[in-house]
Amino acid sequence: MKIRLLFSIMIALSFATAYSSLASAQSQTPIHLKVNDHYILYTYPTSPFVDKKGRLLIPLQAAGDILGGKVTYNAASKTASVDILGRNVTATIDSPEILVNGEPVIMDTVPIMKSNAMFLPVSMLLKDTDAKMEWDSKRGLLKLRHDSFTESPVLMRFKGQDLAQVIDANAFDLTSFDWDKKKDVLNIYAAYKSGLSPVFKKVDFNPMIVYSKGTYTVDPYSKPGSFHKVKITSPGHLVYTMNIDTIDADNDYIKYITSVGRLIQ
């Protein structure tokens, strides 16, 4: 009887451990967008995501705030217009037809309404422009690069704080994150080449938090963050933890979170 009881307890514990690991993995949100050197961890009202057609969709407002486009939206017709990099793109929710500089184009997916915000495929905004797009199908990560993105309303705020002497701008590949809004704790998960052996004080993730009223926080490079921790979870993988301030969630909320993955002097 004791052996059976012990065996049953061992099975229960193994299931509990497996469930805990699964729940932890499920709580992590994949990172799907990188703009220049910035991984886009979060945009209001929800993060960029890959739809059933394998297209990355971003909130309409992020097309202006992060990519620097001029955005307008007509609620009556559910139609948005985005002027970006010399192109005008007009799209309508649930319609595969868009207008590019007035010419009709058929997409293989459609813009949607999610969490009371319009989400649209980012590739349609930048196709046939001089912006560089690199799609990692294995990870579902879209890398975008253009000098003008650095001057967008969100990323230009980081530029003024970017005083670090960078050893390697791409030392860490940010893979996912989780954000406990009740405890105000942000965890960023990253991978790195196992031979790197990072020195923790030189690890630079430095998330930038942008709030709805236009304020933002980002740590100066002259001193390390007071509430940051870096922990190696397995060879080649680590987690970066920091406390963030959600301020008054009813009146001022977090709108964007971006992060870099660098090694600095």
Contacts in CASP RR format, 6 or more apart in sequence:
PFRMAT RR
TARGET T0000
AUTHOR 0000-0000-0000
METHOD contacts of the structure
MODEL  1
MKIRLLFSIMIALSFATAYSSLASAQSQTPIHLKVNDHYILYTYPTSPFV
DKKGRLLIPLQAAGDILGGKVTYNAASKTASVDILGRNVTATIDSPEILV
NGEPVIMDTVPIMKSNAMFLPVSMLLKDTDAKMEWDSKRGLLKLRHDSFT
ESPVLMRFKGQDLAQVIDANAFDLTSFDWDKKKDVLNIYAAYKSGLSPVF
KKVDFNPMIVYSKGTYTVDPYSKPGSFHKVKITSPGHLVYTMNIDTIDAD
NDYIKYITSVGRLIQ
27 178 0 8 1.000
28 176 0 8 1.000
28 177 0 8 1.000
28 178 0 8 1.000
28 187 0 8 1.000
28 189 0 8 1.000
29 41 0 8 1.000
29 42 0 8 1.000
29 47 0 8 1.000
29 176 0 8 1.000
29 177 0 8 1.000
29 178 0 8 1.000
29 179 0 8 1.000
30 139 0 8 1.000
30 140 0 8 1.000
30 175 0 8 1.000
30 176 0 8 1.000
31 39 0 8 1.000
31 40 0 8 1.000
31 41 0 8 1.000
31 141 0 8 1.000
31 174 0 8 1.000
31 175 0 8 1.000
31 176 0 8 1.000
31 177 0 8 1.000
32 40 0 8 1.000
32 47 0 8 1.000
32 48 0 8 1.000
32 49 0 8 1.000
32 50 0 8 1.000
32 56 0 8 1.000
32 140 0 8 1.000
32 141 0 8 1.000
32 142 0 8 1.000
33 39 0 8 1.000
33 40 0 8 1.000
33 48 0 8 1.000
33 56 0 8 1.000
33 58 0 8 1.000
33 122 0 8 1.000
33 141 0 8 1.000
33 142 0 8 1.000
33 144 0 8 1.000
34 40 0 8 1.000
34 141 0 8 1.000
34 142 0 8 1.000
34 143 0 8 1.000
34 144 0 8 1.000
34 174 0 8 1.000
35 66 0 8 1.000
35 67 0 8 1.000
35 144 0 8 1.000
35 145 0 8 1.000
35 149 0 8 1.000
35 155 0 8 1.000
35 258 0 8 1.000
36 144 0 8 1.000
36 145 0 8 1.000
36 146 0 8 1.000
36 149 0 8 1.000
36 150 0 8 1.000
36 155 0 8 1.000
37 169 0 8 1.000
37 170 0 8 1.000
37 260 0 8 1.000
37 261 0 8 1.000
37 262 0 8 1.000
38 155 0 8 1.000
38 158 0 8 1.000
38 208 0 8 1.000
38 258 0 8 1.000
38 259 0 8 1.000
38 260 0 8 1.000
39 174 0 8 1.000
39 258 0 8 1.000
39 259 0 8 1.000
39 260 0 8 1.000
39 261 0 8 1.000
40 47 0 8 1.000
40 48 0 8 1.000
40 62 0 8 1.000
40 66 0 8 1.000
40 256 0 8 1.000
40 257 0 8 1.000
40 258 0 8 1.000
41 47 0 8 1.000
41 174 0 8 1.000
41 177 0 8 1.000
41 179 0 8 1.000
41 186 0 8 1.000
41 188 0 8 1.000
41 207 0 8 1.000
41 257 0 8 1.000
41 258 0 8 1.000
41 259 0 8 1.000
42 177 0 8 1.000
42 179 0 8 1.000
42 254 0 8 1.000
42 256 0 8 1.000
42 257 0 8 1.000
43 58 0 8 1.000
43 59 0 8 1.000
43 61 0 8 1.000
43 62 0 8 1.000
43 65 0 8 1.000
43 66 0 8 1.000
43 255 0 8 1.000
43 256 0 8 1.000
44 59 0 8 1.000
44 61 0 8 1.000
44 117 0 8 1.000
44 212 0 8 1.000
44 253 0 8 1.000
44 254 0 8 1.000
44 255 0 8 1.000
44 256 0 8 1.000
45 59 0 8 1.000
45 114 0 8 1.000
45 115 0 8 1.000
45 116 0 8 1.000
45 117 0 8 1.000
46 59 0 8 1.000
46 114 0 8 1.000
46 115 0 8 1.000
46 117 0 8 1.000
48 56 0 8 1.000
48 57 0 8 1.000
48 58 0 8 1.000
48 59 0 8 1.000
48 62 0 8 1.000
48 122 0 8 1.000
49 56 0 8 1.000
49 57 0 8 1.000
49 119 0 8 1.000
50 56 0 8 1.000
50 57 0 8 1.000
50 140 0 8 1.000
51 57 0 8 1.000
51 109 0 8 1.000
51 112 0 8 1.000
51 121 0 8 1.000
52 109 0 8 1.000
53 108 0 8 1.000
53 109 0 8 1.000
54 109 0 8 1.000
55 108 0 8 1.000
55 109 0 8 1.000
55 121 0 8 1.000
55 123 0 8 1.000
56 121 0 8 1.000
56 122 0 8 1.000
56 123 0 8 1.000
56 140 0 8 1.000
56 142 0 8 1.000
57 109 0 8 1.000
57 111 0 8 1.000
57 112 0 8 1.000
57 119 0 8 1.000
57 120 0 8 1.000
57 121 0 8 1.000
57 122 0 8 1.000
58 66 0 8 1.000
58 119 0 8 1.000
58 120 0 8 1.000
58 122 0 8 1.000
59 117 0 8 1.000
59 118 0 8 1.000
59 119 0 8 1.000
60 71 0 8 1.000
60 73 0 8 1.000
60 80 0 8 1.000
60 82 0 8 1.000
60 117 0 8 1.000
60 118 0 8 1.000
60 119 0 8 1.000
60 120 0 8 1.000
61 71 0 8 1.000
61 117 0 8 1.000
62 256 0 8 1.000
63 69 0 8 1.000
63 71 0 8 1.000
63 82 0 8 1.000
63 84 0 8 1.000
63 120 0 8 1.000
63 122 0 8 1.000
63 125 0 8 1.000
64 70 0 8 1.000
64 71 0 8 1.000
64 82 0 8 1.000
64 84 0 8 1.000
64 152 0 8 1.000
64 153 0 8 1.000
65 152 0 8 1.000
65 153 0 8 1.000
65 154 0 8 1.000
65 255 0 8 1.000
65 256 0 8 1.000
66 149 0 8 1.000
66 152 0 8 1.000
66 154 0 8 1.000
66 155 0 8 1.000
66 256 0 8 1.000
66 258 0 8 1.000
67 84 0 8 1.000
67 122 0 8 1.000
67 125 0 8 1.000
67 126 0 8 1.000
67 144 0 8 1.000
67 149 0 8 1.000
67 152 0 8 1.000
68 84 0 8 1.000
68 148 0 8 1.000
68 149 0 8 1.000
68 151 0 8 1.000
68 152 0 8 1.000
68 153 0 8 1.000
69 82 0 8 1.000
69 83 0 8 1.000
69 84 0 8 1.000
69 152 0 8 1.000
70 82 0 8 1.000
70 83 0 8 1.000
70 84 0 8 1.000
71 80 0 8 1.000
71 81 0 8 1.000
71 82 0 8 1.000
72 80 0 8 1.000
72 81 0 8 1.000
73 79 0 8 1.000
73 80 0 8 1.000
73 81 0 8 1.000
73 118 0 8 1.000
74 80 0 8 1.000
77 92 0 8 1.000
78 92 0 8 1.000
78 93 0 8 1.000
78 94 0 8 1.000
78 113 0 8 1.000
78 118 0 8 1.000
79 90 0 8 1.000
79 91 0 8 1.000
79 92 0 8 1.000
79 93 0 8 1.000
80 90 0 8 1.000
80 91 0 8 1.000
80 92 0 8 1.000
80 111 0 8 1.000
80 118 0 8 1.000
80 120 0 8 1.000
81 88 0 8 1.000
81 89 0 8 1.000
81 90 0 8 1.000
82 88 0 8 1.000
82 89 0 8 1.000
82 90 0 8 1.000
82 91 0 8 1.000
82 125 0 8 1.000
84 125 0 8 1.000
84 126 0 8 1.000
84 129 0 8 1.000
85 126 0 8 1.000
85 129 0 8 1.000
85 130 0 8 1.000
85 131 0 8 1.000
85 146 0 8 1.000
85 148 0 8 1.000
86 129 0 8 1.000
87 100 0 8 1.000
87 101 0 8 1.000
87 125 0 8 1.000
87 128 0 8 1.000
87 129 0 8 1.000
88 99 0 8 1.000
88 100 0 8 1.000
88 101 0 8 1.000
88 102 0 8 1.000
89 98 0 8 1.000
89 99 0 8 1.000
89 100 0 8 1.000
89 124 0 8 1.000
89 125 0 8 1.000
90 98 0 8 1.000
90 99 0 8 1.000
90 102 0 8 1.000
91 98 0 8 1.000
91 99 0 8 1.000
91 111 0 8 1.000
91 120 0 8 1.000
91 124 0 8 1.000
92 98 0 8 1.000
92 111 0 8 1.000
93 110 0 8 1.000
93 111 0 8 1.000
93 112 0 8 1.000
93 113 0 8 1.000
93 118 0 8 1.000
94 110 0 8 1.000
94 111 0 8 1.000
94 112 0 8 1.000
95 110 0 8 1.000
95 111 0 8 1.000
96 106 0 8 1.000
96 107 0 8 1.000
96 108 0 8 1.000
96 109 0 8 1.000
96 110 0 8 1.000
97 104 0 8 1.000
97 105 0 8 1.000
97 106 0 8 1.000
97 107 0 8 1.000
98 104 0 8 1.000
98 105 0 8 1.000
98 107 0 8 1.000
98 124 0 8 1.000
99 105 0 8 1.000
100 124 0 8 1.000
100 128 0 8 1.000
105 124 0 8 1.000
107 121 0 8 1.000
107 124 0 8 1.000
109 121 0 8 1.000
111 118 0 8 1.000
111 119 0 8 1.000
111 120 0 8 1.000
111 121 0 8 1.000
112 118 0 8 1.000
112 119 0 8 1.000
113 119 0 8 1.000
122 142 0 8 1.000
122 144 0 8 1.000
123 133 0 8 1.000
123 142 0 8 1.000
126 133 0 8 1.000
126 144 0 8 1.000
127 133 0 8 1.000
129 146 0 8 1.000
130 146 0 8 1.000
131 144 0 8 1.000
131 145 0 8 1.000
131 146 0 8 1.000
131 149 0 8 1.000
132 143 0 8 1.000
132 144 0 8 1.000
132 145 0 8 1.000
132 146 0 8 1.000
133 142 0 8 1.000
133 143 0 8 1.000
133 144 0 8 1.000
134 142 0 8 1.000
134 143 0 8 1.000
134 145 0 8 1.000
135 141 0 8 1.000
135 142 0 8 1.000
135 143 0 8 1.000
136 142 0 8 1.000
136 143 0 8 1.000
139 175 0 8 1.000
149 155 0 8 1.000
150 156 0 8 1.000
150 159 0 8 1.000
151 159 0 8 1.000
154 208 0 8 1.000
154 210 0 8 1.000
154 256 0 8 1.000
154 258 0 8 1.000
155 258 0 8 1.000
157 208 0 8 1.000
157 210 0 8 1.000
157 216 0 8 1.000
157 218 0 8 1.000
158 208 0 8 1.000
158 218 0 8 1.000
158 258 0 8 1.000
161 208 0 8 1.000
161 218 0 8 1.000
161 219 0 8 1.000
161 220 0 8 1.000
161 221 0 8 1.000
162 221 0 8 1.000
163 220 0 8 1.000
163 221 0 8 1.000
163 222 0 8 1.000
164 204 0 8 1.000
164 221 0 8 1.000
164 262 0 8 1.000
164 264 0 8 1.000
164 265 0 8 1.000
165 264 0 8 1.000
165 265 0 8 1.000
166 204 0 8 1.000
166 262 0 8 1.000
166 263 0 8 1.000
166 264 0 8 1.000
166 265 0 8 1.000
167 202 0 8 1.000
167 262 0 8 1.000
167 263 0 8 1.000
167 264 0 8 1.000
167 265 0 8 1.000
168 262 0 8 1.000
168 263 0 8 1.000
169 260 0 8 1.000
169 261 0 8 1.000
169 262 0 8 1.000
170 261 0 8 1.000
170 262 0 8 1.000
171 192 0 8 1.000
171 196 0 8 1.000
171 198 0 8 1.000
171 261 0 8 1.000
171 262 0 8 1.000
171 263 0 8 1.000
172 190 0 8 1.000
172 191 0 8 1.000
172 192 0 8 1.000
172 198 0 8 1.000
172 203 0 8 1.000
172 205 0 8 1.000
172 238 0 8 1.000
172 261 0 8 1.000
172 262 0 8 1.000
172 263 0 8 1.000
173 190 0 8 1.000
173 191 0 8 1.000
173 192 0 8 1.000
173 261 0 8 1.000
174 188 0 8 1.000
174 189 0 8 1.000
174 190 0 8 1.000
174 205 0 8 1.000
174 259 0 8 1.000
174 261 0 8 1.000
175 189 0 8 1.000
175 190 0 8 1.000
175 191 0 8 1.000
176 189 0 8 1.000
177 186 0 8 1.000
177 187 0 8 1.000
177 188 0 8 1.000
177 189 0 8 1.000
177 257 0 8 1.000
178 186 0 8 1.000
178 187 0 8 1.000
179 185 0 8 1.000
179 186 0 8 1.000
179 187 0 8 1.000
179 244 0 8 1.000
179 257 0 8 1.000
180 186 0 8 1.000
181 246 0 8 1.000
181 249 0 8 1.000
184 243 0 8 1.000
184 244 0 8 1.000
184 245 0 8 1.000
184 246 0 8 1.000
185 241 0 8 1.000
185 242 0 8 1.000
185 243 0 8 1.000
185 244 0 8 1.000
186 207 0 8 1.000
186 241 0 8 1.000
186 242 0 8 1.000
186 243 0 8 1.000
186 244 0 8 1.000
186 257 0 8 1.000
187 239 0 8 1.000
187 240 0 8 1.000
187 241 0 8 1.000
188 205 0 8 1.000
188 207 0 8 1.000
188 239 0 8 1.000
188 240 0 8 1.000
188 241 0 8 1.000
188 259 0 8 1.000
189 233 0 8 1.000
189 237 0 8 1.000
189 238 0 8 1.000
189 239 0 8 1.000
189 240 0 8 1.000
190 205 0 8 1.000
190 237 0 8 1.000
190 238 0 8 1.000
190 239 0 8 1.000
190 240 0 8 1.000
190 261 0 8 1.000
191 236 0 8 1.000
191 237 0 8 1.000
192 198 0 8 1.000
192 236 0 8 1.000
192 237 0 8 1.000
192 238 0 8 1.000
193 236 0 8 1.000
194 235 0 8 1.000
194 236 0 8 1.000
196 236 0 8 1.000
196 263 0 8 1.000
198 230 0 8 1.000
198 238 0 8 1.000
198 263 0 8 1.000
200 230 0 8 1.000
201 224 0 8 1.000
202 263 0 8 1.000
202 264 0 8 1.000
202 265 0 8 1.000
203 230 0 8 1.000
203 238 0 8 1.000
203 240 0 8 1.000
203 263 0 8 1.000
204 221 0 8 1.000
204 260 0 8 1.000
204 261 0 8 1.000
204 262 0 8 1.000
204 263 0 8 1.000
204 264 0 8 1.000
205 240 0 8 1.000
205 259 0 8 1.000
205 260 0 8 1.000
205 261 0 8 1.000
206 218 0 8 1.000
206 219 0 8 1.000
206 221 0 8 1.000
206 259 0 8 1.000
206 260 0 8 1.000
207 218 0 8 1.000
207 242 0 8 1.000
207 244 0 8 1.000
207 257 0 8 1.000
207 258 0 8 1.000
207 259 0 8 1.000
208 216 0 8 1.000
208 217 0 8 1.000
208 218 0 8 1.000
208 256 0 8 1.000
208 257 0 8 1.000
208 258 0 8 1.000
208 259 0 8 1.000
209 216 0 8 1.000
209 217 0 8 1.000
209 218 0 8 1.000
209 244 0 8 1.000
209 245 0 8 1.000
209 254 0 8 1.000
209 256 0 8 1.000
209 257 0 8 1.000
210 216 0 8 1.000
210 254 0 8 1.000
210 255 0 8 1.000
210 256 0 8 1.000
210 257 0 8 1.000
210 258 0 8 1.000
211 247 0 8 1.000
211 252 0 8 1.000
211 253 0 8 1.000
211 254 0 8 1.000
211 255 0 8 1.000
212 252 0 8 1.000
212 253 0 8 1.000
212 254 0 8 1.000
212 255 0 8 1.000
213 251 0 8 1.000
213 252 0 8 1.000
214 255 0 8 1.000
215 252 0 8 1.000
217 244 0 8 1.000
217 245 0 8 1.000
219 225 0 8 1.000
221 264 0 8 1.000
225 242 0 8 1.000
227 242 0 8 1.000
227 243 0 8 1.000
228 240 0 8 1.000
228 241 0 8 1.000
228 242 0 8 1.000
229 240 0 8 1.000
229 241 0 8 1.000
229 242 0 8 1.000
230 238 0 8 1.000
230 239 0 8 1.000
230 240 0 8 1.000
230 241 0 8 1.000
231 238 0 8 1.000
231 239 0 8 1.000
231 241 0 8 1.000
232 238 0 8 1.000
233 239 0 8 1.000
244 254 0 8 1.000
246 253 0 8 1.000
246 254 0 8 1.000
247 253 0 8 1.000
END
